[in-house]
Amino acid sequence: MWRRVQIPSVDDMHRKLLNVNLKPTSEDPLKIAQAANKPKQQKKRVSKRGGKVTNVHMQHLMQDFSDRRR
């Protein structure tokens, strides 16, 4: 019974799956990973602005130490 079943060729199955917008398993996952591995653009860092200190006991929270980086 199994020998009577006709199996389509790999190329034919690939084409049929693409026609119905399905992803064939014969696609190489390494090619897909390389296409998705594009260099990313770095985002600009947002500078932290110092706020207006209205409470003397909270002055230490608003200090800017960005000039002390190496």
mmCIF file as Biopython writes it, N, C-alpha, C and O atoms, coordinates in Angstrom:
data_model
#
loop_
_atom_site.group_PDB
_atom_site.id
_atom_site.type_symbol
_atom_site.label_atom_id
_atom_site.label_alt_id
_atom_site.label_comp_id
_atom_site.label_asym_id
_atom_site.label_entity_id
_atom_site.label_seq_id
_atom_site.pdbx_PDB_ins_code
_atom_site.Cartn_x
_atom_site.Cartn_y
_atom_site.Cartn_z
_atom_site.occupancy
_atom_site.B_iso_or_equiv
_atom_site.auth_seq_id
_atom_site.auth_asym_id
_atom_site.pdbx_PDB_model_num
ATOM 1   N N  . MET A ? 1  ? 0.837  -1.197 0.000  1.0 0.0 1  A 1 
ATOM 2   C CA . MET A ? 1  ? 0.000  0.000  0.000  1.0 0.0 1  A 1 
ATOM 3   C C  . MET A ? 1  ? 0.882  1.262  0.000  1.0 0.0 1  A 1 
ATOM 4   O O  . MET A ? 1  ? 0.591  2.220  -0.716 1.0 0.0 1  A 1 
ATOM 5   N N  . TRP A ? 2  ? 1.953  1.260  0.800  1.0 0.0 2  A 1 
ATOM 6   C CA . TRP A ? 2  ? 2.813  2.440  0.880  1.0 0.0 2  A 1 
ATOM 7   C C  . TRP A ? 2  ? 3.559  2.673  -0.428 1.0 0.0 2  A 1 
ATOM 8   O O  . TRP A ? 2  ? 3.859  3.815  -0.779 1.0 0.0 2  A 1 
ATOM 9   N N  . ARG A ? 3  ? 3.844  1.650  -1.114 1.0 0.0 3  A 1 
ATOM 10  C CA . ARG A ? 3  ? 4.600  1.785  -2.363 1.0 0.0 3  A 1 
ATOM 11  C C  . ARG A ? 3  ? 3.759  2.357  -3.494 1.0 0.0 3  A 1 
ATOM 12  O O  . ARG A ? 3  ? 4.306  2.853  -4.479 1.0 0.0 3  A 1 
ATOM 13  N N  . ARG A ? 4  ? 2.447  2.296  -3.369 1.0 0.0 4  A 1 
ATOM 14  C CA . ARG A ? 4  ? 1.564  2.826  -4.405 1.0 0.0 4  A 1 
ATOM 15  C C  . ARG A ? 4  ? 1.390  4.344  -4.306 1.0 0.0 4  A 1 
ATOM 16  O O  . ARG A ? 4  ? 0.963  4.978  -5.271 1.0 0.0 4  A 1 
ATOM 17  N N  . VAL A ? 5  ? 1.711  4.923  -3.167 1.0 0.0 5  A 1 
ATOM 18  C CA . VAL A ? 5  ? 1.525  6.362  -2.969 1.0 0.0 5  A 1 
ATOM 19  C C  . VAL A ? 5  ? 2.646  7.106  -3.689 1.0 0.0 5  A 1 
ATOM 20  O O  . VAL A ? 5  ? 3.827  6.832  -3.477 1.0 0.0 5  A 1 
ATOM 21  N N  . GLN A ? 6  ? 2.262  8.039  -4.531 1.0 0.0 6  A 1 
ATOM 22  C CA . GLN A ? 6  ? 3.238  8.839  -5.268 1.0 0.0 6  A 1 
ATOM 23  C C  . GLN A ? 6  ? 3.646  10.055 -4.432 1.0 0.0 6  A 1 
ATOM 24  O O  . GLN A ? 6  ? 2.794  10.835 -4.004 1.0 0.0 6  A 1 
ATOM 25  N N  . ILE A ? 7  ? 4.932  10.209 -4.206 1.0 0.0 7  A 1 
ATOM 26  C CA . ILE A ? 7  ? 5.465  11.339 -3.441 1.0 0.0 7  A 1 
ATOM 27  C C  . ILE A ? 7  ? 6.007  12.370 -4.429 1.0 0.0 7  A 1 
ATOM 28  O O  . ILE A ? 7  ? 6.804  12.021 -5.299 1.0 0.0 7  A 1 
ATOM 29  N N  . PRO A ? 8  ? 5.592  13.632 -4.313 1.0 0.0 8  A 1 
ATOM 30  C CA . PRO A ? 8  ? 6.103  14.642 -5.244 1.0 0.0 8  A 1 
ATOM 31  C C  . PRO A ? 8  ? 7.580  14.926 -4.984 1.0 0.0 8  A 1 
ATOM 32  O O  . PRO A ? 8  ? 8.100  14.647 -3.904 1.0 0.0 8  A 1 
ATOM 33  N N  . SER A ? 9  ? 8.234  15.478 -5.981 1.0 0.0 9  A 1 
ATOM 34  C CA . SER A ? 9  ? 9.661  15.783 -5.843 1.0 0.0 9  A 1 
ATOM 35  C C  . SER A ? 9  ? 9.852  16.942 -4.862 1.0 0.0 9  A 1 
ATOM 36  O O  . SER A ? 9  ? 8.906  17.661 -4.541 1.0 0.0 9  A 1 
ATOM 37  N N  . VAL A ? 10 ? 11.084 17.109 -4.395 1.0 0.0 10 A 1 
ATOM 38  C CA . VAL A ? 10 ? 11.393 18.146 -3.417 1.0 0.0 10 A 1 
ATOM 39  C C  . VAL A ? 10 ? 11.161 19.534 -4.012 1.0 0.0 10 A 1 
ATOM 40  O O  . VAL A ? 10 ? 10.618 20.419 -3.349 1.0 0.0 10 A 1 
ATOM 41  N N  . ASP A ? 11 ? 11.570 19.715 -5.248 1.0 0.0 11 A 1 
ATOM 42  C CA . ASP A ? 11 ? 11.381 21.022 -5.900 1.0 0.0 11 A 1 
ATOM 43  C C  . ASP A ? 11 ? 9.906  21.347 -6.086 1.0 0.0 11 A 1 
ATOM 44  O O  . ASP A ? 11 ? 9.483  22.491 -5.918 1.0 0.0 11 A 1 
ATOM 45  N N  . ASP A ? 12 ? 9.140  20.337 -6.429 1.0 0.0 12 A 1 
ATOM 46  C CA . ASP A ? 12 ? 7.707  20.533 -6.621 1.0 0.0 12 A 1 
ATOM 47  C C  . ASP A ? 12 ? 7.020  20.897 -5.310 1.0 0.0 12 A 1 
ATOM 48  O O  . ASP A ? 12 ? 6.170  21.786 -5.282 1.0 0.0 12 A 1 
ATOM 49  N N  . MET A ? 13 ? 7.381  20.219 -4.229 1.0 0.0 13 A 1 
ATOM 50  C CA . MET A ? 13 ? 6.797  20.533 -2.916 1.0 0.0 13 A 1 
ATOM 51  C C  . MET A ? 13 ? 7.205  21.929 -2.465 1.0 0.0 13 A 1 
ATOM 52  O O  . MET A ? 13 ? 6.398  22.670 -1.904 1.0 0.0 13 A 1 
ATOM 53  N N  . HIS A ? 14 ? 8.452  22.279 -2.712 1.0 0.0 14 A 1 
ATOM 54  C CA . HIS A ? 14 ? 8.944  23.610 -2.344 1.0 0.0 14 A 1 
ATOM 55  C C  . HIS A ? 14 ? 8.127  24.691 -3.056 1.0 0.0 14 A 1 
ATOM 56  O O  . HIS A ? 14 ? 7.708  25.669 -2.436 1.0 0.0 14 A 1 
ATOM 57  N N  . ARG A ? 15 ? 7.908  24.510 -4.339 1.0 0.0 15 A 1 
ATOM 58  C CA . ARG A ? 15 ? 7.154  25.482 -5.131 1.0 0.0 15 A 1 
ATOM 59  C C  . ARG A ? 15 ? 5.697  25.560 -4.675 1.0 0.0 15 A 1 
ATOM 60  O O  . ARG A ? 15 ? 5.129  26.648 -4.586 1.0 0.0 15 A 1 
ATOM 61  N N  . LYS A ? 16 ? 5.092  24.401 -4.387 1.0 0.0 16 A 1 
ATOM 62  C CA . LYS A ? 16 ? 3.688  24.388 -3.944 1.0 0.0 16 A 1 
ATOM 63  C C  . LYS A ? 16 ? 3.519  25.075 -2.594 1.0 0.0 16 A 1 
ATOM 64  O O  . LYS A ? 16 ? 2.546  25.799 -2.384 1.0 0.0 16 A 1 
ATOM 65  N N  . LEU A ? 17 ? 4.459  24.852 -1.677 1.0 0.0 17 A 1 
ATOM 66  C CA . LEU A ? 17 ? 4.364  25.505 -0.372 1.0 0.0 17 A 1 
ATOM 67  C C  . LEU A ? 17 ? 4.541  27.011 -0.496 1.0 0.0 17 A 1 
ATOM 68  O O  . LEU A ? 17 ? 3.854  27.771 0.188  1.0 0.0 17 A 1 
ATOM 69  N N  . LEU A ? 18 ? 5.445  27.451 -1.351 1.0 0.0 18 A 1 
ATOM 70  C CA . LEU A ? 18 ? 5.617  28.893 -1.548 1.0 0.0 18 A 1 
ATOM 71  C C  . LEU A ? 18 ? 4.388  29.520 -2.190 1.0 0.0 18 A 1 
ATOM 72  O O  . LEU A ? 18 ? 4.061  30.670 -1.900 1.0 0.0 18 A 1 
ATOM 73  N N  . ASN A ? 19 ? 3.703  28.781 -3.057 1.0 0.0 19 A 1 
ATOM 74  C CA . ASN A ? 19 ? 2.506  29.310 -3.716 1.0 0.0 19 A 1 
ATOM 75  C C  . ASN A ? 19 ? 1.377  29.561 -2.724 1.0 0.0 19 A 1 
ATOM 76  O O  . ASN A ? 19 ? 0.572  30.469 -2.932 1.0 0.0 19 A 1 
ATOM 77  N N  . VAL A ? 20 ? 1.301  28.785 -1.661 1.0 0.0 20 A 1 
ATOM 78  C CA . VAL A ? 20 ? 0.246  28.980 -0.662 1.0 0.0 20 A 1 
ATOM 79  C C  . VAL A ? 20 ? 0.769  29.770 0.539  1.0 0.0 20 A 1 
ATOM 80  O O  . VAL A ? 20 ? 0.148  29.766 1.602  1.0 0.0 20 A 1 
ATOM 81  N N  . ASN A ? 21 ? 1.917  30.452 0.370  1.0 0.0 21 A 1 
ATOM 82  C CA . ASN A ? 21 ? 2.522  31.324 1.395  1.0 0.0 21 A 1 
ATOM 83  C C  . ASN A ? 21 ? 2.882  30.586 2.677  1.0 0.0 21 A 1 
ATOM 84  O O  . ASN A ? 21 ? 2.694  31.107 3.777  1.0 0.0 21 A 1 
ATOM 85  N N  . LEU A ? 22 ? 3.399  29.370 2.528  1.0 0.0 22 A 1 
ATOM 86  C CA . LEU A ? 22 ? 3.898  28.611 3.665  1.0 0.0 22 A 1 
ATOM 87  C C  . LEU A ? 22 ? 5.411  28.511 3.564  1.0 0.0 22 A 1 
ATOM 88  O O  . LEU A ? 22 ? 5.981  28.566 2.474  1.0 0.0 22 A 1 
ATOM 89  N N  . LYS A ? 23 ? 6.047  28.366 4.707  1.0 0.0 23 A 1 
ATOM 90  C CA . LYS A ? 23 ? 7.504  28.266 4.738  1.0 0.0 23 A 1 
ATOM 91  C C  . LYS A ? 23 ? 7.918  26.812 4.564  1.0 0.0 23 A 1 
ATOM 92  O O  . LYS A ? 23 ? 7.588  25.976 5.406  1.0 0.0 23 A 1 
ATOM 93  N N  . PRO A ? 24 ? 8.626  26.496 3.503  1.0 0.0 24 A 1 
ATOM 94  C CA . PRO A ? 24 ? 9.056  25.116 3.322  1.0 0.0 24 A 1 
ATOM 95  C C  . PRO A ? 24 ? 10.186 24.753 4.271  1.0 0.0 24 A 1 
ATOM 96  O O  . PRO A ? 24 ? 11.000 25.603 4.631  1.0 0.0 24 A 1 
ATOM 97  N N  . THR A ? 25 ? 10.235 23.511 4.668  1.0 0.0 25 A 1 
ATOM 98  C CA . THR A ? 25 ? 11.278 23.067 5.590  1.0 0.0 25 A 1 
ATOM 99  C C  . THR A ? 25 ? 12.613 22.912 4.889  1.0 0.0 25 A 1 
ATOM 100 O O  . THR A ? 25 ? 13.636 22.728 5.549  1.0 0.0 25 A 1 
ATOM 101 N N  . SER A ? 26 ? 12.625 22.981 3.581  1.0 0.0 26 A 1 
ATOM 102 C CA . SER A ? 26 ? 13.877 22.823 2.855  1.0 0.0 26 A 1 
ATOM 103 C C  . SER A ? 26 ? 14.713 24.097 2.852  1.0 0.0 26 A 1 
ATOM 104 O O  . SER A ? 26 ? 15.842 24.083 2.362  1.0 0.0 26 A 1 
ATOM 105 N N  . GLU A ? 27 ? 14.183 25.210 3.390  1.0 0.0 27 A 1 
ATOM 106 C CA . GLU A ? 27 ? 14.962 26.442 3.452  1.0 0.0 27 A 1 
ATOM 107 C C  . GLU A ? 27 ? 16.065 26.290 4.481  1.0 0.0 27 A 1 
ATOM 108 O O  . GLU A ? 27 ? 15.865 25.706 5.546  1.0 0.0 27 A 1 
ATOM 109 N N  . ASP A ? 28 ? 17.221 26.818 4.154  1.0 0.0 28 A 1 
ATOM 110 C CA . ASP A ? 28 ? 18.384 26.721 5.032  1.0 0.0 28 A 1 
ATOM 111 C C  . ASP A ? 28 ? 18.261 27.754 6.152  1.0 0.0 28 A 1 
ATOM 112 O O  . ASP A ? 28 ? 18.211 28.949 5.862  1.0 0.0 28 A 1 
ATOM 113 N N  . PRO A ? 29 ? 18.210 27.335 7.425  1.0 0.0 29 A 1 
ATOM 114 C CA . PRO A ? 29 ? 18.069 28.300 8.524  1.0 0.0 29 A 1 
ATOM 115 C C  . PRO A ? 29 ? 19.296 29.197 8.677  1.0 0.0 29 A 1 
ATOM 116 O O  . PRO A ? 29 ? 19.186 30.292 9.229  1.0 0.0 29 A 1 
ATOM 117 N N  . LEU A ? 30 ? 20.464 28.755 8.200  1.0 0.0 30 A 1 
ATOM 118 C CA . LEU A ? 30 ? 21.651 29.607 8.278  1.0 0.0 30 A 1 
ATOM 119 C C  . LEU A ? 30 ? 21.533 30.819 7.359  1.0 0.0 30 A 1 
ATOM 120 O O  . LEU A ? 30 ? 21.992 31.908 7.705  1.0 0.0 30 A 1 
ATOM 121 N N  . LYS A ? 31 ? 20.926 30.638 6.200  1.0 0.0 31 A 1 
ATOM 122 C CA . LYS A ? 31 ? 20.731 31.768 5.286  1.0 0.0 31 A 1 
ATOM 123 C C  . LYS A ? 31 ? 19.759 32.776 5.884  1.0 0.0 31 A 1 
ATOM 124 O O  . LYS A ? 31 ? 19.939 33.985 5.738  1.0 0.0 31 A 1 
ATOM 125 N N  . ILE A ? 32 ? 18.746 32.281 6.544  1.0 0.0 32 A 1 
ATOM 126 C CA . ILE A ? 32 ? 17.757 33.164 7.173  1.0 0.0 32 A 1 
ATOM 127 C C  . ILE A ? 32 ? 18.407 33.935 8.315  1.0 0.0 32 A 1 
ATOM 128 O O  . ILE A ? 32 ? 18.151 35.128 8.482  1.0 0.0 32 A 1 
ATOM 129 N N  . ALA A ? 33 ? 19.245 33.263 9.102  1.0 0.0 33 A 1 
ATOM 130 C CA . ALA A ? 33 ? 19.912 33.920 10.226 1.0 0.0 33 A 1 
ATOM 131 C C  . ALA A ? 33 ? 20.897 34.974 9.734  1.0 0.0 33 A 1 
ATOM 132 O O  . ALA A ? 33 ? 21.027 36.026 10.359 1.0 0.0 33 A 1 
ATOM 133 N N  . GLN A ? 34 ? 21.587 34.718 8.637  1.0 0.0 34 A 1 
ATOM 134 C CA . GLN A ? 34 ? 22.529 35.689 8.097  1.0 0.0 34 A 1 
ATOM 135 C C  . GLN A ? 34 ? 21.795 36.911 7.565  1.0 0.0 34 A 1 
ATOM 136 O O  . GLN A ? 34 ? 22.292 38.029 7.698  1.0 0.0 34 A 1 
ATOM 137 N N  . ALA A ? 35 ? 20.644 36.727 6.977  1.0 0.0 35 A 1 
ATOM 138 C CA . ALA A ? 35 ? 19.877 37.846 6.454  1.0 0.0 35 A 1 
ATOM 139 C C  . ALA A ? 35 ? 19.345 38.714 7.589  1.0 0.0 35 A 1 
ATOM 140 O O  . ALA A ? 35 ? 19.226 39.930 7.439  1.0 0.0 35 A 1 
ATOM 141 N N  . ALA A ? 36 ? 19.026 38.099 8.717  1.0 0.0 36 A 1 
ATOM 142 C CA . ALA A ? 36 ? 18.489 38.841 9.857  1.0 0.0 36 A 1 
ATOM 143 C C  . ALA A ? 36 ? 19.601 39.443 10.712 1.0 0.0 36 A 1 
ATOM 144 O O  . ALA A ? 36 ? 19.318 40.251 11.597 1.0 0.0 36 A 1 
ATOM 145 N N  . ASN A ? 37 ? 20.845 39.075 10.470 1.0 0.0 37 A 1 
ATOM 146 C CA . ASN A ? 37 ? 21.966 39.534 11.287 1.0 0.0 37 A 1 
ATOM 147 C C  . ASN A ? 37 ? 22.553 40.816 10.705 1.0 0.0 37 A 1 
ATOM 148 O O  . ASN A ? 37 ? 23.731 40.857 10.348 1.0 0.0 37 A 1 
ATOM 149 N N  . LYS A ? 38 ? 21.749 41.844 10.611 1.0 0.0 38 A 1 
ATOM 150 C CA . LYS A ? 38 ? 22.196 43.133 10.090 1.0 0.0 38 A 1 
ATOM 151 C C  . LYS A ? 38 ? 22.780 43.958 11.223 1.0 0.0 38 A 1 
ATOM 152 O O  . LYS A ? 38 ? 22.351 43.826 12.370 1.0 0.0 38 A 1 
ATOM 153 N N  . PRO A ? 39 ? 23.745 44.799 10.921 1.0 0.0 39 A 1 
ATOM 154 C CA . PRO A ? 39 ? 24.294 45.656 11.988 1.0 0.0 39 A 1 
ATOM 155 C C  . PRO A ? 39 ? 23.235 46.639 12.475 1.0 0.0 39 A 1 
ATOM 156 O O  . PRO A ? 39 ? 22.544 47.281 11.685 1.0 0.0 39 A 1 
ATOM 157 N N  . LYS A ? 40 ? 23.130 46.736 13.778 1.0 0.0 40 A 1 
ATOM 158 C CA . LYS A ? 40 ? 22.126 47.612 14.376 1.0 0.0 40 A 1 
ATOM 159 C C  . LYS A ? 40 ? 22.711 48.999 14.580 1.0 0.0 40 A 1 
ATOM 160 O O  . LYS A ? 40 ? 23.898 49.148 14.870 1.0 0.0 40 A 1 
ATOM 161 N N  . GLN A ? 41 ? 21.879 49.996 14.428 1.0 0.0 41 A 1 
ATOM 162 C CA . GLN A ? 41 ? 22.320 51.365 14.660 1.0 0.0 41 A 1 
ATOM 163 C C  . GLN A ? 41 ? 22.246 51.648 16.154 1.0 0.0 41 A 1 
ATOM 164 O O  . GLN A ? 41 ? 21.295 51.263 16.835 1.0 0.0 41 A 1 
ATOM 165 N N  . GLN A ? 42 ? 23.277 52.331 16.642 1.0 0.0 42 A 1 
ATOM 166 C CA . GLN A ? 42 ? 23.273 52.666 18.054 1.0 0.0 42 A 1 
ATOM 167 C C  . GLN A ? 42 ? 22.375 53.871 18.288 1.0 0.0 42 A 1 
ATOM 168 O O  . GLN A ? 42 ? 22.349 54.815 17.498 1.0 0.0 42 A 1 
ATOM 169 N N  . LYS A ? 43 ? 21.652 53.814 19.373 1.0 0.0 43 A 1 
ATOM 170 C CA . LYS A ? 43 ? 20.788 54.922 19.738 1.0 0.0 43 A 1 
ATOM 171 C C  . LYS A ? 43 ? 21.594 55.945 20.514 1.0 0.0 43 A 1 
ATOM 172 O O  . LYS A ? 43 ? 22.538 55.607 21.227 1.0 0.0 43 A 1 
ATOM 173 N N  . LYS A ? 44 ? 21.203 57.202 20.360 1.0 0.0 44 A 1 
ATOM 174 C CA . LYS A ? 44 ? 21.862 58.244 21.130 1.0 0.0 44 A 1 
ATOM 175 C C  . LYS A ? 44 ? 21.437 58.134 22.586 1.0 0.0 44 A 1 
ATOM 176 O O  . LYS A ? 44 ? 20.278 57.861 22.899 1.0 0.0 44 A 1 
ATOM 177 N N  . ARG A ? 45 ? 22.383 58.350 23.445 1.0 0.0 45 A 1 
ATOM 178 C CA . ARG A ? 45 ? 22.049 58.330 24.867 1.0 0.0 45 A 1 
ATOM 179 C C  . ARG A ? 45 ? 21.404 59.658 25.238 1.0 0.0 45 A 1 
ATOM 180 O O  . ARG A ? 45 ? 21.847 60.728 24.821 1.0 0.0 45 A 1 
ATOM 181 N N  . VAL A ? 46 ? 20.382 59.561 26.006 1.0 0.0 46 A 1 
ATOM 182 C CA . VAL A ? 46 ? 19.685 60.752 26.462 1.0 0.0 46 A 1 
ATOM 183 C C  . VAL A ? 46 ? 20.418 61.280 27.685 1.0 0.0 46 A 1 
ATOM 184 O O  . VAL A ? 46 ? 20.657 60.554 28.650 1.0 0.0 46 A 1 
ATOM 185 N N  . SER A ? 47 ? 20.770 62.556 27.623 1.0 0.0 47 A 1 
ATOM 186 C CA . SER A ? 47 ? 21.485 63.119 28.763 1.0 0.0 47 A 1 
ATOM 187 C C  . SER A ? 47 ? 20.520 63.328 29.923 1.0 0.0 47 A 1 
ATOM 188 O O  . SER A ? 47 ? 19.360 63.696 29.739 1.0 0.0 47 A 1 
ATOM 189 N N  . LYS A ? 48 ? 21.029 63.085 31.102 1.0 0.0 48 A 1 
ATOM 190 C CA . LYS A ? 48 ? 20.210 63.249 32.303 1.0 0.0 48 A 1 
ATOM 191 C C  . LYS A ? 48 ? 20.326 64.704 32.753 1.0 0.0 48 A 1 
ATOM 192 O O  . LYS A ? 48 ? 21.410 65.203 33.053 1.0 0.0 48 A 1 
ATOM 193 N N  . ARG A ? 49 ? 19.226 65.330 32.787 1.0 0.0 49 A 1 
ATOM 194 C CA . ARG A ? 49 ? 19.219 66.734 33.196 1.0 0.0 49 A 1 
ATOM 195 C C  . ARG A ? 49 ? 19.014 66.818 34.697 1.0 0.0 49 A 1 
ATOM 196 O O  . ARG A ? 49 ? 18.276 66.032 35.291 1.0 0.0 49 A 1 
ATOM 197 N N  . GLY A ? 50 ? 19.674 67.775 35.281 1.0 0.0 50 A 1 
ATOM 198 C CA . GLY A ? 50 ? 19.465 68.004 36.706 1.0 0.0 50 A 1 
ATOM 199 C C  . GLY A ? 50 ? 18.155 68.736 36.923 1.0 0.0 50 A 1 
ATOM 200 O O  . GLY A ? 50 ? 17.803 69.636 36.161 1.0 0.0 50 A 1 
ATOM 201 N N  . GLY A ? 51 ? 17.444 68.353 37.952 1.0 0.0 51 A 1 
ATOM 202 C CA . GLY A ? 51 ? 16.173 68.995 38.236 1.0 0.0 51 A 1 
ATOM 203 C C  . GLY A ? 51 ? 16.334 70.104 39.257 1.0 0.0 51 A 1 
ATOM 204 O O  . GLY A ? 51 ? 17.370 70.234 39.910 1.0 0.0 51 A 1 
ATOM 205 N N  . LYS A ? 52 ? 15.305 70.882 39.375 1.0 0.0 52 A 1 
ATOM 206 C CA . LYS A ? 52 ? 15.320 71.965 40.355 1.0 0.0 52 A 1 
ATOM 207 C C  . LYS A ? 52 ? 15.087 71.364 41.741 1.0 0.0 52 A 1 
ATOM 208 O O  . LYS A ? 52 ? 14.092 70.676 41.971 1.0 0.0 52 A 1 
ATOM 209 N N  . VAL A ? 53 ? 16.013 71.632 42.655 1.0 0.0 53 A 1 
ATOM 210 C CA . VAL A ? 53 ? 15.914 71.075 44.001 1.0 0.0 53 A 1 
ATOM 211 C C  . VAL A ? 53 ? 15.145 72.066 44.868 1.0 0.0 53 A 1 
ATOM 212 O O  . VAL A ? 53 ? 15.571 73.201 45.077 1.0 0.0 53 A 1 
ATOM 213 N N  . THR A ? 54 ? 14.020 71.609 45.357 1.0 0.0 54 A 1 
ATOM 214 C CA . THR A ? 54 ? 13.223 72.473 46.219 1.0 0.0 54 A 1 
ATOM 215 C C  . THR A ? 54 ? 13.354 72.070 47.677 1.0 0.0 54 A 1 
ATOM 216 O O  . THR A ? 54 ? 13.083 72.869 48.574 1.0 0.0 54 A 1 
ATOM 217 N N  . ASN A ? 55 ? 13.763 70.848 47.910 1.0 0.0 55 A 1 
ATOM 218 C CA . ASN A ? 55 ? 13.932 70.375 49.277 1.0 0.0 55 A 1 
ATOM 219 C C  . ASN A ? 55 ? 15.415 70.161 49.535 1.0 0.0 55 A 1 
ATOM 220 O O  . ASN A ? 55 ? 16.075 69.426 48.800 1.0 0.0 55 A 1 
ATOM 221 N N  . VAL A ? 56 ? 15.939 70.793 50.565 1.0 0.0 56 A 1 
ATOM 222 C CA . VAL A ? 56 ? 17.362 70.718 50.864 1.0 0.0 56 A 1 
ATOM 223 C C  . VAL A ? 56 ? 17.766 69.297 51.239 1.0 0.0 56 A 1 
ATOM 224 O O  . VAL A ? 56 ? 18.875 68.870 50.918 1.0 0.0 56 A 1 
ATOM 225 N N  . HIS A ? 57 ? 16.908 68.574 51.898 1.0 0.0 57 A 1 
ATOM 226 C CA . HIS A ? 57 ? 17.258 67.227 52.335 1.0 0.0 57 A 1 
ATOM 227 C C  . HIS A ? 57 ? 17.287 66.229 51.176 1.0 0.0 57 A 1 
ATOM 228 O O  . HIS A ? 57 ? 17.672 65.079 51.386 1.0 0.0 57 A 1 
ATOM 229 N N  . MET A ? 58 ? 16.889 66.630 49.943 1.0 0.0 58 A 1 
ATOM 230 C CA . MET A ? 58 ? 16.905 65.737 48.782 1.0 0.0 58 A 1 
ATOM 231 C C  . MET A ? 58 ? 17.918 66.182 47.729 1.0 0.0 58 A 1 
ATOM 232 O O  . MET A ? 58 ? 17.853 65.711 46.594 1.0 0.0 58 A 1 
ATOM 233 N N  . GLN A ? 59 ? 18.845 67.069 48.065 1.0 0.0 59 A 1 
ATOM 234 C CA . GLN A ? 59 ? 19.798 67.567 47.091 1.0 0.0 59 A 1 
ATOM 235 C C  . GLN A ? 59 ? 20.682 66.457 46.528 1.0 0.0 59 A 1 
ATOM 236 O O  . GLN A ? 59 ? 21.053 66.503 45.355 1.0 0.0 59 A 1 
ATOM 237 N N  . HIS A ? 60 ? 21.019 65.481 47.327 1.0 0.0 60 A 1 
ATOM 238 C CA . HIS A ? 60 ? 21.913 64.420 46.879 1.0 0.0 60 A 1 
ATOM 239 C C  . HIS A ? 60 ? 21.287 63.554 45.777 1.0 0.0 60 A 1 
ATOM 240 O O  . HIS A ? 60 ? 22.018 62.883 45.049 1.0 0.0 60 A 1 
ATOM 241 N N  . LEU A ? 61 ? 19.966 63.552 45.635 1.0 0.0 61 A 1 
ATOM 242 C CA . LEU A ? 61 ? 19.309 62.749 44.612 1.0 0.0 61 A 1 
ATOM 243 C C  . LEU A ? 61 ? 19.458 63.352 43.221 1.0 0.0 61 A 1 
ATOM 244 O O  . LEU A ? 61 ? 19.432 62.626 42.227 1.0 0.0 61 A 1 
ATOM 245 N N  . MET A ? 62 ? 19.614 64.674 43.138 1.0 0.0 62 A 1 
ATOM 246 C CA . MET A ? 62 ? 19.643 65.343 41.850 1.0 0.0 62 A 1 
ATOM 247 C C  . MET A ? 62 ? 21.049 65.700 41.386 1.0 0.0 62 A 1 
ATOM 248 O O  . MET A ? 62 ? 21.185 66.452 40.420 1.0 0.0 62 A 1 
ATOM 249 N N  . GLN A ? 63 ? 22.096 65.200 42.025 1.0 0.0 63 A 1 
ATOM 250 C CA . GLN A ? 63 ? 23.451 65.533 41.617 1.0 0.0 63 A 1 
ATOM 251 C C  . GLN A ? 63 ? 23.807 64.817 40.322 1.0 0.0 63 A 1 
ATOM 252 O O  . GLN A ? 63 ? 23.410 63.673 40.102 1.0 0.0 63 A 1 
ATOM 253 N N  . ASP A ? 64 ? 24.558 65.503 39.470 1.0 0.0 64 A 1 
ATOM 254 C CA . ASP A ? 64 ? 24.979 64.959 38.195 1.0 0.0 64 A 1 
ATOM 255 C C  . ASP A ? 64 ? 26.445 64.572 38.266 1.0 0.0 64 A 1 
ATOM 256 O O  . ASP A ? 64 ? 27.308 65.438 38.412 1.0 0.0 64 A 1 
ATOM 257 N N  . PHE A ? 65 ? 26.741 63.273 38.165 1.0 0.0 65 A 1 
ATOM 258 C CA . PHE A ? 65 ? 28.099 62.776 38.254 1.0 0.0 65 A 1 
ATOM 259 C C  . PHE A ? 65 ? 28.612 62.313 36.885 1.0 0.0 65 A 1 
ATOM 260 O O  . PHE A ? 65 ? 29.573 61.547 36.819 1.0 0.0 65 A 1 
ATOM 261 N N  . SER A ? 66 ? 27.982 62.767 35.788 1.0 0.0 66 A 1 
ATOM 262 C CA . SER A ? 66 ? 28.397 62.301 34.463 1.0 0.0 66 A 1 
ATOM 263 C C  . SER A ? 66 ? 29.783 62.802 34.081 1.0 0.0 66 A 1 
ATOM 264 O O  . SER A ? 66 ? 30.443 62.175 33.252 1.0 0.0 66 A 1 
ATOM 265 N N  . ASP A ? 67 ? 30.252 63.917 34.657 1.0 0.0 67 A 1 
ATOM 266 C CA . ASP A ? 67 ? 31.576 64.427 34.328 1.0 0.0 67 A 1 
ATOM 267 C C  . ASP A ? 67 ? 32.685 63.600 34.972 1.0 0.0 67 A 1 
ATOM 268 O O  . ASP A ? 67 ? 33.857 63.800 34.653 1.0 0.0 67 A 1 
ATOM 269 N N  . ARG A ? 68 ? 32.349 62.686 35.861 1.0 0.0 68 A 1 
ATOM 270 C CA . ARG A ? 68 ? 33.362 61.902 36.574 1.0 0.0 68 A 1 
ATOM 271 C C  . ARG A ? 68 ? 33.608 60.544 35.897 1.0 0.0 68 A 1 
ATOM 272 O O  . ARG A ? 68 ? 34.334 59.706 36.433 1.0 0.0 68 A 1 
ATOM 273 N N  . ARG A ? 69 ? 33.019 60.334 34.752 1.0 0.0 69 A 1 
ATOM 274 C CA . ARG A ? 69 ? 33.252 59.081 34.018 1.0 0.0 69 A 1 
ATOM 275 C C  . ARG A ? 69 ? 34.654 59.110 33.401 1.0 0.0 69 A 1 
ATOM 276 O O  . ARG A ? 69 ? 35.223 60.174 33.155 1.0 0.0 69 A 1 
ATOM 277 N N  . ARG A ? 70 ? 35.178 57.937 33.164 1.0 0.0 70 A 1 
ATOM 278 C CA . ARG A ? 70 ? 36.501 57.843 32.538 1.0 0.0 70 A 1 
ATOM 279 C C  . ARG A ? 70 ? 36.370 57.870 31.053 1.0 0.0 70 A 1 
ATOM 280 O O  . ARG A ? 70 ? 37.373 57.802 30.344 1.0 0.0 70 A 1 
#
